[in-house]
Amino acid sequence: MTVQRGKKLNISIQEHMAIDVCPGPIRPIRQISAYFPRRSPTSPGPASPRALSPGSVASGMGGAHLLSPLLAHGRPGGGGSLALTSSVDTSVEIDSSDSDDCTALGTLEFELRYERSSSQLHCTVLRAKGLKSMDFNGLSDPYVKLHLLPGACKANKLKTKTIRNCLNPVWNETLVYIGITEEDMQRKTLRLTVCDEDKLTHNDLIGESRVPLKRVKPDQTKRFLTCLEHPPPLPSPTAMGEALRGISCYLREWENEQLHSLEERGRLLLSLQFLPPLGGRGGRHSGGLCVGVKRCAHLAAMDVNGFSDPYVKIYLKPDIQKKSKHKTSVMKKTLNPEFNEEFFYEIPLSELANKTLEVTVWDYDLGRSNDFIGGVCLSRYSQGDGLRHWTQCLKNPGSRAERWHILTNELPRTLSHD
């Protein structure tokens, strides 16, 4: 009798799983009612629209399908349903038993390392395996693109070399993002897209994988083996029908995040140092602010050639006499310029506390108006990194403080177009 019950239980479990994934007749549920406890009134049944919950929609926007190939191998989930185990993060360590080398699109192996001291993110693209054939000869010409999300795709795109006529390419190539803050590591996601290069037509997308950077610990190398997936469609409240009206608040938050990502126009590394008076009281000067414009990273491209000719302007406002303007030299055809220029404002510390340092980045155009790329303001009225950097400078006279700042496409209110 015990053996027969065990067989009957196994058959019932399979029938239950089939019903939970693919809706069918109700009769098999009655057959297993003796072996499974009754669900609570608050627990969703097989016909419950839990796959349309905010978490599941987030997984669709994050690049993970409801039936992810990694999740279909028995990762614990709720109620035995594959749909209920959807997740944004489909990447796993290489030594994980959840990894799968036999997917329709292929697998991608890479390493990530975040160096906190230099604010750099190193991505080493190692190899891919079992890629889908995209050419008539049964092969592909694969390469890998990297993007940081949210963010302007063209400004932060990195790309590996192309491997010709191969479905199991080996790159062993390291791509580096600079100006990545610890805040970025908590809120951004790295998208890795594998494409097939075509010289005569548009390049074909093979598959992609997305990894939240918060999975990477500072100063530690982490290896991933991910299954490539089709890119998810971008949802919108008008296109998703009445079934998603219950998560309209979530969609509004997602749309606001997308709008916010469009404002990011690159990064700027600034150094601030208040120099005490030389020779004490009555010395050569009463002290002042030394502003160092170090470099920019991932600037938005403003020219048709895909680059910009950037330079930086700084003001210390209010500027009644209009003598606070300083400007760096112009760097030609680059989105990652290095300036390493310093400017000095002679001003007492007591007056500096009521000033605003306005820094803007421009694209130089010969014969017409220069294009505004992005800017940032530092003062006691700022927020986030701007406020922290300004406060650190004022509270530590004589010490140099460096910090990366996010440039936005919003013109400062005090900006003058001279």
C-alpha positions in Angstrom: 0.0 0.0 0.0 2.8 2.4 0.8 4.4 1.9 -2.6 1.2 2.4 -4.4 0.5 5.6 -2.5 4.0 6.9 -3.5 3.3 6.3 -7.2 0.0 8.0 -7.0 1.5 11.0 -5.2 4.2 11.4 -8.0 1.6 11.3 -10.7 -0.5 13.8 -8.9 2.5 16.2 -8.5 3.1 16.1 -12.2 -0.5 16.8 -12.9 -0.5 19.7 -10.4 2.6 21.3 -12.1 1.0 20.9 -15.5 -2.1 22.7 -14.3 -0.2 25.5 -12.6 1.8 26.4 -15.8 -0.8 25.7 -18.4 -4.5 26.1 -17.4 -6.5 22.9 -18.0 -9.5 21.0 -16.7 -10.3 21.1 -13.0 -10.6 17.3 -12.5 -6.8 16.7 -11.8 -7.0 19.1 -8.9 -9.7 17.0 -7.2 -7.5 13.9 -7.6 -4.7 15.5 -5.6 -6.8 17.2 -2.9 -6.0 14.4 -0.5 -2.3 15.0 -0.7 -2.0 18.8 -0.7 -3.4 21.1 1.9 -6.1 23.5 0.9 -4.7 27.0 -0.1 -5.6 29.9 2.1 -8.1 32.4 0.8 -5.3 35.0 0.4 -3.0 32.6 -1.6 -3.4 32.8 -5.4 -4.7 29.7 -7.1 -3.8 28.4 -10.5 -6.0 30.9 -12.2 -4.7 33.8 -10.2 -3.2 36.7 -12.3 0.0 36.8 -10.1 2.2 36.7 -13.3 0.9 40.3 -13.9 2.1 41.5 -10.5 4.6 44.5 -10.3 7.4 42.1 -9.7 6.7 40.1 -12.8 6.3 43.2 -14.9 9.6 44.4 -13.5 11.2 41.2 -14.7 9.9 41.8 -18.2 11.4 45.2 -18.2 14.6 43.9 -16.7 15.3 41.3 -19.4 14.0 38.1 -17.7 11.1 36.2 -19.2 8.5 34.5 -17.1 9.8 31.1 -18.1 13.5 31.8 -17.8 15.8 28.9 -18.8 17.6 29.3 -15.5 14.5 29.2 -13.5 13.0 26.2 -15.3 15.5 23.9 -13.6 14.0 23.7 -10.2 14.9 26.9 -8.5 12.5 27.2 -5.5 9.4 29.2 -6.1 5.9 29.7 -4.8 3.3 27.0 -5.4 5.4 25.0 -7.9 4.6 27.4 -10.7 7.4 28.5 -13.1 5.6 31.8 -13.7 5.8 32.6 -10.1 9.6 32.3 -10.0 10.3 35.0 -12.5 13.2 37.3 -11.6 15.0 40.3 -13.0 18.4 38.8 -12.3 19.0 35.7 -14.4 22.8 35.7 -14.0 24.5 33.2 -11.7 28.0 32.4 -10.7 29.8 29.9 -12.9 30.0 27.2 -10.3 26.2 27.3 -9.7 24.2 24.3 -10.6 21.5 26.5 -12.1 23.7 27.4 -15.1 22.7 26.0 -18.5 24.8 25.6 -21.6 22.0 24.3 -23.7 19.8 27.3 -24.5 18.3 28.4 -27.8 20.3 31.6 -27.9 23.5 30.5 -26.1 25.4 31.4 -23.0 27.8 34.2 -22.1 30.6 34.1 -19.5 32.1 37.2 -18.1 33.7 38.8 -14.9 32.9 42.0 -13.1 35.1 43.9 -10.7 34.5 47.3 -9.1 37.5 49.2 -7.8 36.2 51.6 -5.2 39.4 53.7 -5.0 39.5 54.6 -8.7 35.7 54.5 -9.2 36.2 52.0 -12.1 34.0 49.1 -13.2 36.0 46.4 -15.1 34.0 44.0 -17.2 36.0 41.1 -18.7 34.0 39.4 -21.5 35.4 35.9 -21.6 33.5 33.7 -24.0 30.2 32.7 -25.4 29.0 29.2 -26.2 26.3 27.7 -28.4 25.2 31.0 -30.0 22.3 31.0 -32.4 23.3 31.0 -36.1 22.4 34.3 -37.8 24.1 33.9 -41.2 23.4 31.8 -44.3 26.5 29.8 -43.7 25.2 28.5 -40.4 27.6 30.7 -38.3 27.7 34.2 -36.9 30.1 37.1 -36.5 29.5 37.9 -32.8 30.5 40.8 -30.7 29.3 42.1 -27.3 28.0 45.6 -26.4 27.8 46.9 -22.9 25.3 49.5 -21.6 24.6 50.9 -18.1 21.0 51.3 -17.3 19.4 53.7 -16.6 21.5 56.0 -18.7 22.0 57.4 -22.2 22.9 54.4 -24.3 25.1 56.1 -26.8 27.1 57.9 -24.1 28.0 54.8 -22.1 28.3 52.1 -24.8 31.4 49.9 -24.8 32.0 47.2 -27.4 34.3 44.2 -27.9 36.0 43.1 -31.1 34.2 40.9 -33.6 34.9 37.2 -33.9 34.3 36.0 -37.5 32.4 32.8 -38.4 32.0 31.4 -35.0 29.3 30.2 -32.6 31.7 29.6 -29.6 33.7 32.9 -29.6 36.5 33.6 -27.1 37.1 37.3 -26.4 39.1 37.6 -23.2 38.7 41.4 -23.5 38.3 43.8 -20.6 36.2 46.9 -21.0 36.3 49.7 -18.3 33.8 52.2 -17.1 35.2 55.2 -15.2 33.4 57.5 -12.9 31.2 54.8 -11.4 30.2 55.7 -7.9 29.0 53.5 -5.1 25.5 54.9 -5.6 25.7 53.7 -9.2 26.6 50.2 -8.0 23.4 50.1 -6.0 20.9 51.4 -8.6 22.3 50.6 -12.0 22.1 47.5 -14.1 24.7 46.3 -16.7 23.2 45.1 -20.0 25.3 42.8 -22.1 24.1 42.4 -25.7 25.5 39.8 -28.1 25.1 40.8 -31.7 26.0 39.5 -35.1 27.9 41.9 -37.3 26.7 42.4 -40.9 28.6 44.6 -43.3 25.8 45.1 -45.8 22.7 45.2 -43.6 21.9 46.0 -40.0 23.6 44.0 -37.3 21.4 41.3 -35.8 20.7 40.9 -32.1 21.4 37.4 -30.9 20.5 37.8 -27.2 21.1 39.8 -24.0 21.7 39.4 -20.3 21.3 41.9 -17.5 23.1 42.0 -14.1 22.2 44.4 -11.3 25.6 45.9 -10.2 24.6 45.6 -6.5 25.5 41.9 -6.8 29.2 42.9 -7.2 31.1 43.6 -3.9 33.8 46.3 -4.0 37.3 45.2 -4.9 36.2 41.6 -5.5 36.1 39.8 -8.9 32.8 37.9 -9.6 32.3 35.6 -12.5 29.0 35.0 -14.2 27.6 32.4 -16.6 24.3 33.7 -18.0 21.8 32.4 -20.5 21.1 34.8 -23.3 17.5 35.9 -23.6 15.4 37.9 -26.1 15.2 41.6 -25.2 11.9 42.4 -23.5 9.4 44.8 -25.1 8.9 48.1 -23.4 5.5 48.1 -21.7 3.2 51.1 -21.7 -0.2 51.6 -19.9 -2.0 52.0 -23.2 -0.6 48.8 -24.8 -0.9 46.4 -21.9 -4.7 46.5 -21.6 -7.1 46.6 -18.7 -5.5 43.7 -16.9 -2.7 45.9 -15.7 -4.7 48.8 -14.3 -4.0 47.6 -10.8 -0.3 48.4 -11.2 -0.6 51.8 -12.8 1.4 53.3 -9.9 4.3 51.0 -10.6 4.3 51.9 -14.3 4.3 55.6 -13.5 7.3 55.1 -11.3 9.0 53.1 -14.1 8.2 55.8 -16.6 9.6 58.5 -14.3 12.8 56.5 -14.0 13.1 56.3 -17.8 12.6 60.1 -18.1 15.3 60.6 -15.4 17.7 58.4 -17.3 17.3 60.7 -20.4 18.6 63.6 -18.3 22.0 62.0 -17.6 24.5 63.4 -20.0 27.8 62.1 -18.7 30.2 62.4 -15.7 32.5 65.1 -14.5 35.4 64.7 -12.0 36.0 67.8 -9.9 38.5 68.6 -7.2 37.8 71.3 -4.6 40.3 72.8 -2.1 40.1 75.9 0.0 43.6 77.3 0.5 44.1 79.2 3.8 45.6 82.7 3.6 49.4 82.7 2.9 51.5 84.2 5.6 48.6 84.5 8.1 46.6 87.6 8.4 47.7 90.4 6.1 49.5 88.0 3.8 49.5 88.0 0.1 45.9 86.9 -0.2 43.1 86.1 2.1 42.7 82.6 0.9 40.5 81.2 -1.8 39.0 78.3 -3.6 41.0 76.1 -6.0 38.8 74.3 -8.5 40.3 71.4 -10.5 38.6 70.2 -13.6 40.1 66.7 -14.0 38.2 64.8 -16.7 34.8 63.9 -18.1 33.4 60.4 -18.9 30.7 59.1 -21.2 29.6 62.5 -22.5 26.6 62.7 -24.8 27.6 62.9 -28.5 26.5 66.2 -30.0 28.1 66.0 -33.5 27.1 63.9 -36.5 30.4 62.0 -36.3 29.3 60.5 -33.0 31.6 62.6 -30.8 31.8 66.0 -29.3 34.4 68.8 -28.9 34.0 69.4 -25.2 35.2 72.1 -22.9 34.2 73.2 -19.4 33.1 76.6 -18.1 32.9 77.5 -14.4 31.4 80.4 -12.5 31.3 81.4 -8.9 27.9 83.1 -8.3 26.5 85.5 -7.5 28.9 87.3 -9.8 28.1 91.0 -9.8 31.3 92.1 -11.5 31.1 89.2 -14.0 34.8 88.3 -13.4 34.3 84.7 -12.2 34.2 83.0 -15.6 36.9 80.5 -16.3 37.1 78.1 -19.3 39.2 75.0 -20.1 40.7 74.2 -23.5 38.7 72.4 -26.1 39.3 68.7 -26.6 38.6 67.5 -30.1 36.4 64.5 -31.1 36.1 62.7 -27.7 33.5 61.7 -25.2 36.0 61.1 -22.5 38.2 64.2 -22.3 41.0 64.7 -19.8 41.6 68.4 -18.9 43.6 68.5 -15.6 43.3 72.2 -15.3 42.9 74.3 -12.1 41.4 77.7 -11.5 41.6 79.9 -8.4 39.1 82.2 -6.8 40.4 84.6 -4.1 37.7 84.8 -1.5 37.4 84.5 2.3 35.9 81.3 3.6 33.0 83.2 5.3 31.9 84.5 1.9 32.5 81.3 0.1 29.8 79.6 2.2 27.1 81.8 0.5 28.4 81.2 -3.1 27.4 78.7 -5.8 29.9 77.0 -8.0 28.3 76.4 -11.4 30.1 74.0 -13.8 28.8 73.4 -17.3 30.2 71.3 -20.2 29.8 72.5 -23.8 30.4 71.2 -27.3 32.4 73.7 -29.4 31.1 74.4 -32.9 32.9 76.6 -35.3 30.7 79.3 -36.8 27.6 78.7 -34.8 26.4 78.5 -31.2 28.0 76.0 -29.0 25.9 73.1 -27.8 25.1 72.6 -24.1 26.0 69.0 -23.0 25.3 69.1 -19.2 26.0 70.9 -16.0 26.1 70.7 -12.2 25.8 73.2 -9.3 27.6 73.0 -6.0 26.4 75.0 -3.0 24.8 74.6 0.4 21.4 74.5 -1.4 22.5 71.5 -3.6 21.5 67.9 -3.0 23.3 64.6 -3.0 26.9 64.5 -4.2 26.9 68.2 -4.9 26.0 69.1 -1.3 28.4 66.5 0.1 31.3 67.7 -2.0 30.7 71.4 -1.2 30.3 70.7 2.6 33.5 68.5 2.6 35.5 71.4 1.0 34.2 74.0 3.5 34.7 71.9 6.6 38.2 70.8 5.7 40.3 73.8 4.7 43.6 72.9 3.1 42.4 69.4 2.1 41.7 68.4 -1.5 38.4 66.7 -2.1 37.6 64.9 -5.4 34.3 63.5 -6.5 32.5 62.4 -9.6 29.3 64.3 -10.5 26.4 63.4 -12.8 25.8 65.9 -15.6 22.2 66.6 -16.5 20.7 68.3 -19.5 18.9 70.8 -17.3 20.4 74.3 -17.6 21.2 75.9 -14.3 18.8 78.8 -13.6 21.7 81.3 -13.2 23.3 80.2 -16.5 24.2 83.0 -18.9 24.8 82.1 -22.5 28.0 84.1 -23.0 
